[in-house]
Amino acid sequence: MYKSIFSLSELLQSGKKIAFIKGNRKVNSKNVRSKKTSFEKFKMNLIPLMYVSGEKAIADGCTLIDAKTEEEISPDKASEYIAIVDGQHRTTAAFESEMSSDNLFLFECYCDANTKELIASTNIDSNPWDGKDYAYSAVMFNPDSKLAQMTNEMSDAGYAVSTIGQILYFTGGKLGKKDLSGIIAGKEPKEGYDFERAEYFLEKARTKFKDEFIGKKYLISAVIDLSTKKGYEKVCDAIAKLSENQIKRINDASSDDKIGVIKTILKGFLGN
């Protein structure tokens, strides 16, 4: 839903400045370079940027950052800005390139939805974000959420979102991009997560393996399978008892065989 498409120069001439929304996707230099290459080829952005008024973004609970100075904008200055919902990389590329501001086009979204929901929905629909982007935004918009905090910390350590979900829920299918998108938009996460259990697993796993390995599906999948009968603490304690030779055997196993090898070795510590 939009009224018209404007060029950046028109908006700047009207006295508006450009803001990014704190918690939106981090600007990635590789993506910026890609956008600059596109600008050099077409001399314009092929897809208009989406923005909302600065006042709307603030009213919806967002924090604004000046797109050029990267300074936080006081809420009483929000009327001086438009806030980019979709197009931070294209905006940054335009600022860094020699492309005329006459050729960067934007439209204002008049949808009644909350700005946070717009950010979440826009990016899940077009799907340019990876799991790390969703984890980052989830904690930025929900800094007091322990689930968001743990998700972002594990994501920063290289854990796949699907693996993070297994660690937090001890089952699959509970935490993915759509779920993180919902958290960004202000929805409650699915029930069933257990921080104490997740922290216990991580504590024991990190005594023998690096995050690079734990962040994959193998170890947590084996632990989940064995925990149904033995309880998670005994299974996790078994990880801490692994010898160097056993760890080598796990690392040397093929991807298809790793979970089976881990389970076989851990069963030796658990008994019948």
C-alpha positions in Angstrom: 0.0 0.0 0.0 1.7 3.2 -1.1 0.8 6.6 -2.5 3.7 7.4 -4.7 7.3 6.7 -5.5 9.8 9.4 -4.8 13.5 9.9 -5.6 15.9 10.3 -2.8 16.7 13.8 -4.0 13.0 14.8 -3.7 12.9 13.6 -0.1 16.2 15.4 0.7 15.0 18.6 -0.9 11.8 18.4 1.2 14.1 18.5 4.3 14.0 14.9 5.2 17.0 12.9 6.4 17.5 9.1 6.2 17.4 6.9 9.3 17.9 3.1 9.8 16.0 1.2 12.4 18.0 -0.2 15.3 17.5 -4.0 15.2 17.0 -4.2 11.5 19.5 -6.3 9.5 23.1 -5.5 10.0 24.7 -3.8 7.0 27.0 -6.3 5.4 29.9 -4.9 3.3 29.7 -7.8 0.8 26.0 -7.0 0.1 26.8 -3.3 -0.2 29.4 -4.1 -2.9 26.9 -6.2 -4.8 24.4 -3.4 -4.8 27.0 -0.9 -5.9 27.8 -3.2 -8.9 24.2 -3.3 -9.8 24.0 0.5 -9.6 27.0 0.9 -11.9 25.2 -1.4 -14.4 21.7 0.1 -14.3 22.4 3.6 -13.0 19.4 3.2 -10.6 17.9 0.8 -8.0 15.7 -1.7 -9.8 13.5 -2.3 -6.7 12.3 0.8 -4.7 13.2 1.0 -1.1 10.3 0.9 1.5 10.2 3.4 4.3 7.9 4.7 7.0 7.8 8.1 8.6 10.2 8.6 11.5 7.2 9.4 13.7 5.5 6.1 12.9 8.7 4.1 13.6 9.1 5.8 17.0 5.4 5.4 17.8 5.8 1.7 17.0 8.5 1.3 19.6 11.5 1.5 17.3 14.8 3.3 17.8 16.2 5.3 14.9 19.8 5.6 13.8 21.1 8.3 11.4 22.0 6.4 8.3 25.1 8.6 7.7 26.4 9.4 11.2 25.2 6.2 12.8 24.2 8.3 15.8 21.0 7.5 17.7 18.2 9.9 16.9 16.2 11.6 19.7 12.5 10.8 19.5 11.7 14.5 19.3 13.8 14.7 16.1 11.9 11.8 14.4 9.8 14.1 12.2 13.0 15.2 10.4 13.6 11.6 9.2 12.2 8.8 7.1 13.0 5.3 8.4 14.1 2.6 6.0 12.2 -0.6 6.5 13.6 -2.5 3.5 16.7 -1.3 1.7 19.5 -0.5 4.1 22.1 -2.0 1.8 20.9 -0.2 -1.3 20.8 3.1 0.7 24.4 2.6 2.0 25.5 1.6 -1.5 24.0 4.8 -2.9 25.7 6.9 -0.3 29.1 5.3 -1.1 28.8 5.4 -4.8 28.6 8.2 -7.3 25.0 7.4 -8.3 22.8 10.5 -8.4 20.2 10.7 -5.6 17.8 11.4 -8.5 18.0 7.7 -9.4 17.4 6.1 -6.0 13.7 5.5 -5.6 11.6 4.9 -2.5 8.0 4.5 -1.5 6.3 5.1 1.8 4.4 2.1 3.2 1.0 3.2 4.5 0.1 -0.2 5.9 -1.4 0.0 9.4 0.9 -2.8 10.6 3.5 -2.1 13.3 6.9 -1.2 11.9 8.5 -4.1 13.6 6.0 -6.5 12.0 6.7 -4.8 8.6 10.5 -5.5 9.0 9.9 -9.1 10.0 7.3 -9.8 7.3 9.1 -8.0 4.5 12.2 -10.1 5.1 10.6 -13.4 5.6 8.6 -12.9 2.4 11.6 -12.1 0.3 13.9 -14.3 2.4 17.2 -12.4 1.9 18.1 -12.8 5.6 20.0 -15.8 7.0 19.5 -17.2 10.5 22.1 -14.9 12.0 20.2 -11.8 10.8 17.0 -13.0 12.4 18.7 -13.9 15.7 20.4 -10.5 15.8 17.1 -8.6 15.2 15.2 -10.8 17.7 17.5 -9.8 20.5 17.7 -6.1 19.4 13.9 -5.8 19.5 13.6 -8.0 22.6 16.7 -7.2 24.7 15.1 -8.6 27.9 14.2 -12.0 26.3 16.5 -14.7 27.5 15.5 -16.9 24.6 16.5 -14.2 22.1 19.7 -13.6 24.0 20.7 -17.2 23.9 19.7 -17.6 20.3 21.8 -14.6 19.3 24.8 -15.7 21.4 24.8 -19.2 19.8 24.2 -17.8 16.4 27.2 -15.5 16.8 29.2 -18.6 17.8 28.3 -20.2 14.5 25.4 -22.4 15.5 22.7 -23.1 12.9 19.2 -21.9 13.8 17.8 -25.4 13.6 20.5 -26.6 16.0 19.8 -23.8 18.4 16.1 -24.8 18.4 17.1 -28.4 19.2 19.2 -27.2 22.1 16.5 -24.9 23.5 13.6 -27.3 23.0 15.2 -30.7 22.7 13.1 -31.3 19.6 13.1 -30.0 16.1 10.7 -27.7 14.3 10.2 -25.3 17.2 12.6 -22.5 16.3 13.2 -21.4 12.7 13.3 -18.2 10.6 9.5 -17.8 10.7 9.5 -18.2 14.5 12.3 -15.6 14.9 10.4 -13.4 12.6 7.4 -13.7 14.9 9.5 -12.8 17.9 10.9 -9.7 16.1 7.2 -8.7 15.4 6.4 -9.0 19.1 4.9 -12.5 19.3 5.6 -14.9 22.1 7.9 -17.9 21.2 6.6 -21.4 21.2 6.4 -23.1 24.5 8.6 -25.9 25.5 12.1 -24.3 25.7 14.2 -25.1 28.8 17.1 -22.8 29.6 18.5 -24.9 32.4 18.6 -28.0 30.2 20.1 -26.0 27.3 22.8 -24.5 29.5 23.6 -27.9 31.0 24.1 -29.4 27.6 26.3 -26.6 26.4 28.4 -26.7 29.5 29.2 -30.4 29.1 29.5 -30.3 25.4 32.0 -27.5 25.5 34.3 -29.5 27.7 35.1 -31.8 24.7 34.0 -30.0 21.5 34.4 -26.6 19.9 31.3 -24.5 19.1 31.9 -25.2 15.4 31.0 -28.8 16.0 28.4 -28.4 18.7 26.6 -25.9 16.4 25.8 -28.7 13.9 23.1 -31.2 14.4 25.1 -34.3 15.4 25.8 -34.0 19.1 22.4 -32.5 20.2 20.5 -35.0 18.0 22.2 -38.0 19.7 21.7 -36.5 23.1 18.0 -35.9 22.5 17.5 -39.5 21.2 19.3 -41.0 24.3 17.7 -38.6 26.8 14.2 -40.0 26.3 15.1 -43.0 28.6 18.2 -41.9 30.5 17.3 -38.2 31.3 19.3 -35.4 29.8 21.8 -34.9 32.7 23.2 -38.4 32.6 23.6 -38.2 28.8 25.2 -34.8 29.0 27.5 -36.0 31.8 28.6 -38.8 29.5 29.9 -36.3 27.0 32.3 -35.0 29.5 33.8 -38.5 29.9 34.8 -38.9 26.3 38.4 -39.8 25.7 40.6 -38.2 23.0 40.4 -41.4 20.9 36.6 -41.4 21.1 36.4 -37.8 20.1 38.7 -38.6 17.2 36.4 -41.4 16.2 33.5 -39.1 16.2 35.3 -36.4 14.2 36.5 -39.0 11.6 33.1 -40.5 11.0 31.2 -39.4 7.9 28.3 -37.0 8.2 25.8 -39.7 7.7 27.4 -41.9 10.5 28.2 -39.2 13.1 25.0 -39.4 15.1 25.1 -43.2 15.2 28.7 -43.2 16.3 28.0 -40.6 19.0 25.1 -42.6 20.3 27.0 -45.9 20.4 29.9 -44.3 22.3 27.6 -42.5 24.8 25.6 -45.7 25.4 28.8 -47.3 26.7 28.8 -44.8 29.6 25.1 -45.1 30.2 24.8 -48.8 30.5 21.6 -50.7 29.8 
